Amino acid sequence: MIFVGVVLLLLAKWAWGAGTFLGGWGFLFLGHRIEGNHPAFFQGPLYLLVGPIWVAKEVWMFLSGRRPIPESQGPQTK
C-alpha cells in the first residue's frame, strides 16, 4: 500500500495517494505490533530501501513472467 500510495502521488491523484500511503504505514505498524517486533528500518535508514527494492523486484518478475528456480530444482552439477 505504501508503494501504491507513492505511485498515486506521482500520478497527481494526491488525495488517494496520501490516504493509501498513510494507511499502508498504519497497517505496517499495526502488523508489527501484533507480531511483537519492530520494523527492520528501526535498525538504520538503509533498511528503508529494502522494502521498495523487494516490491520492485516482485513486480518486475511478475511483469516479465520470470520466477526464481528453487535451489533444489536448479541445474544439477557433478
VENPEQUI-V88402 format. One record per pair of residues at least 24 apart in sequence whose ideal C-beta (glycine too) atoms are under 6 Angstrom apart, sorted by sequence separation. I is the first residue (numbers start at 1). J is the second residue. If there is no record, write none. Layout:
i: [I	I]
j: [J	J]
This chain:
i: [3]
j: [55]
